[in-house]
Amino acid sequence: MNSEKGTILSSPAKLVSFTAIMAAATASTTFVFQVYVPATRGYFNFGESMVYISALLFGPIVGAFSGGVGSMLADVLSGYYQYAPGTLVIKGIEGLIVGSLAQRARITNSKSRGRKPSTLASVLIVVSCTAIGIFLALMGISGVTFTFLDSEFIMGPVTWLIISSLAALLVAYVIYRSGVGGLILTLSMLAGGAAMVIGYFLYELPMVGIAAIVEVPVNIMQCVSGIIIALPVFRRVRQAVAI
């Protein structure tokens, strides 16, 4: 993606410029909307979408840098200093995984772009999204306390069931609208998201103990929301610009 002649990243100067731009965009998206999670002293945000967009559009190098450095800057600017070192590594690995897998699937994507999924692919979409919804519901069904704009609220079992169902339906719809290529790219983002969820759980364990599990459903929500935002944005940008 970023090394082909004639693309928007055909020169080192363009690569550096777009890497800096995407890192800044990731930091801004992560910083602009945050919901505090008291149990882990972490927060929910929409920064995952920019990590994925960076990786899908520009490959593993830009994805890793914008994911790691951009997200780390947001932690520092937000006062979550304890998470900054872990974020640099975890989000960097996430961007690297998504960019690498998406880049390897590029030939398949170009051949199948615009074609709707086959029956088998459609079944896989339904099964995958159902699994996402069930797992998210099970992880969050005990309830997670959030703080937003100085107001504290708890997302109880019913709320989690509704959110997980809507998340599964939205992901399925976005993938289907994106065709076969969308399914492949979604699997790439799910792989990166899984690394992020596991990475933060392991990073938080020494800090807050078993309470680290509270943020697992929160991070899964970040991954799902990132996919829902990133896929359509990626499609529009690819249609408008040669990358």
C-alpha positions in Angstrom: 0.0 0.0 0.0 2.6 2.5 1.0 5.4 1.4 -1.3 3.8 1.3 -4.7 4.8 3.8 -7.3 2.1 6.3 -8.0 0.3 6.0 -4.7 -0.2 8.8 -2.2 2.7 7.4 -0.1 5.1 6.9 -3.0 7.8 9.0 -1.4 9.5 9.0 2.1 8.4 12.6 2.6 4.7 11.7 2.0 5.0 8.7 4.3 6.4 10.8 7.1 3.8 13.5 6.6 0.8 11.1 6.6 2.3 9.2 9.6 2.4 12.4 11.6 -1.1 13.4 10.4 -2.6 10.0 11.3 -0.9 10.0 14.7 -2.3 13.4 15.5 -5.8 12.3 14.3 -5.6 9.3 16.5 -4.6 11.4 19.5 -7.4 13.9 18.8 -10.1 11.2 18.4 -8.9 9.4 21.6 -8.9 12.7 23.6 -12.1 14.3 22.4 -14.6 11.8 23.9 -13.7 9.8 27.1 -15.8 7.9 29.6 -13.9 7.1 32.8 -14.0 3.6 34.3 -13.4 3.9 38.1 -12.6 0.2 38.7 -9.5 0.3 36.5 -8.8 4.1 36.4 -9.0 3.8 32.6 -11.4 5.1 30.0 -13.6 4.3 27.0 -12.9 6.3 23.8 -13.3 6.2 20.0 -9.6 6.2 19.2 -9.7 2.6 18.0 -11.4 3.8 14.8 -8.4 6.0 13.8 -5.9 3.2 14.7 -7.8 0.9 12.3 -8.3 3.6 9.6 -4.5 4.4 9.7 -3.6 0.7 9.4 -6.1 -0.2 6.7 -5.2 2.8 4.5 -1.5 3.1 5.0 -0.3 -0.3 6.2 1.5 -1.6 9.3 4.2 1.1 9.7 1.7 4.0 9.8 -0.8 1.9 11.7 1.8 1.0 14.4 3.1 4.5 14.8 -0.2 6.3 14.8 -1.7 3.6 17.1 1.1 3.6 19.6 2.4 7.2 19.6 -1.0 8.9 18.9 -2.8 6.9 21.6 0.0 7.4 24.1 -0.1 11.2 23.5 -3.8 11.1 24.3 -3.1 9.3 27.6 -0.5 11.9 28.6 -2.7 14.9 27.6 -5.6 13.4 29.5 -3.6 12.8 32.6 -3.6 8.9 32.4 0.2 8.8 32.8 0.1 5.3 34.2 -1.2 3.9 30.9 1.1 5.8 28.5 3.9 3.2 28.4 1.6 0.3 28.0 -0.5 2.1 25.4 2.6 2.9 23.3 3.3 -0.8 23.0 -0.2 -2.3 23.0 -1.8 0.1 20.5 1.4 0.0 18.4 1.1 -3.8 18.2 -2.6 -3.5 17.4 -1.9 -1.1 14.5 0.9 -3.4 13.3 -1.3 -6.5 13.3 -4.2 -4.8 11.5 -2.0 -3.2 8.9 0.0 -6.4 8.2 -3.0 -8.6 7.9 -4.9 -6.1 5.7 -1.9 -5.6 3.5 -1.5 -9.4 3.0 -5.2 -9.6 2.0 -4.9 -6.7 -0.5 -5.0 -8.9 -3.6 -8.1 -10.7 -2.4 -9.7 -7.4 -1.6 -9.0 -5.9 -5.0 -10.4 -8.9 -6.8 -13.6 -9.0 -4.7 -14.2 -5.3 -4.1 -17.9 -4.5 -4.4 -19.0 -8.2 -4.6 -21.4 -9.3 -2.0 -20.5 -12.2 0.3 -21.3 -15.7 -0.8 -23.7 -17.9 1.2 -20.8 -19.4 3.2 -19.3 -15.9 3.9 -22.7 -14.6 4.9 -23.1 -17.5 7.4 -19.6 -16.8 8.7 -20.6 -13.1 9.2 -23.7 -14.1 11.1 -21.8 -16.6 13.3 -18.9 -14.2 14.0 -21.1 -11.3 14.9 -23.4 -13.4 17.1 -20.3 -14.6 18.9 -19.2 -11.0 19.4 -22.6 -10.1 20.8 -22.8 -13.0 23.1 -19.2 -12.6 24.4 -19.7 -8.9 25.0 -23.0 -9.5 26.8 -21.5 -12.2 29.0 -18.4 -10.0 29.9 -20.5 -7.0 30.8 -23.6 -8.6 32.2 -22.5 -8.0 35.8 -22.6 -4.3 35.2 -19.7 -1.8 34.8 -19.7 1.6 36.5 -18.8 4.6 34.3 -18.2 8.3 35.0 -19.0 10.9 32.3 -19.2 14.7 32.8 -19.1 14.2 36.6 -22.1 11.9 36.5 -21.8 8.2 37.5 -23.9 5.6 35.9 -24.0 1.8 35.8 -24.6 -0.3 32.7 -26.6 -3.2 34.1 -27.4 -6.6 32.5 -30.4 -5.3 30.3 -28.4 -2.4 29.0 -25.4 -4.7 28.1 -27.7 -7.1 26.4 -29.2 -4.3 24.3 -25.8 -2.8 23.4 -24.3 -6.1 22.6 -27.2 -7.0 20.3 -27.0 -3.7 18.5 -23.2 -3.9 18.2 -23.5 -7.4 16.6 -26.2 -6.2 14.2 -24.3 -3.1 13.2 -21.0 -5.0 12.6 -22.9 -7.5 10.5 -24.5 -4.8 8.4 -21.3 -2.8 7.9 -19.4 -6.0 6.8 -22.2 -7.0 4.4 -22.3 -3.6 2.9 -18.5 -3.7 2.4 -18.6 -7.0 0.5 -16.2 -9.9 0.7 -13.2 -7.5 1.3 -15.0 -6.1 4.3 -15.2 -9.5 5.9 -11.4 -9.9 5.4 -10.6 -6.5 6.8 -13.0 -7.0 9.7 -11.1 -10.2 10.7 -7.9 -8.2 10.5 -9.3 -5.6 12.9 -10.7 -8.3 15.2 -7.2 -9.8 15.4 -5.7 -6.5 16.3 -8.6 -5.8 18.8 -8.0 -9.1 20.5 -4.3 -8.2 21.0 -5.4 -4.9 22.5 -7.9 -6.4 24.9 -5.5 -9.0 26.1 -2.7 -6.6 26.3 -4.5 -4.1 28.5 -5.8 -6.9 30.7 -2.3 -8.1 31.4 -1.0 -4.6 31.8 -3.7 -3.7 34.3 -3.4 -6.9 36.4 -0.4 -5.7 38.5 -2.0 -2.2 38.9 -5.6 -3.1 39.9 -5.6 -6.9 40.3 -8.6 -8.9 39.2 -10.5 -5.7 38.7 -8.7 -5.5 35.3 -11.4 -7.9 34.0 -13.9 -5.0 34.3 -12.3 -3.2 31.4 -12.4 -6.2 29.1 -16.0 -5.6 27.9 -15.2 -1.8 27.7 -12.2 -2.6 25.4 -14.3 -5.0 23.3 -16.8 -2.1 22.9 -13.9 0.1 21.7 -12.9 -2.6 19.1 -16.5 -3.0 17.9 -17.1 0.7 17.6 -13.8 1.1 15.8 -14.8 -1.5 13.2 -18.2 0.1 12.7 -16.6 3.5 12.1 -13.5 2.4 10.2 -14.9 0.2 7.5 -17.2 2.8 5.8 -14.6 5.5 6.2 -12.0 3.3 4.7 -14.2 2.5 1.7 -15.1 6.1 1.0 -11.4 7.3 1.2 -10.3 4.4 -1.0 -12.9 5.4 -3.6 -11.9 9.1 -3.5 -8.1 8.8 -3.3 -5.5 6.4 -4.7 -3.7 4.9 -1.7 
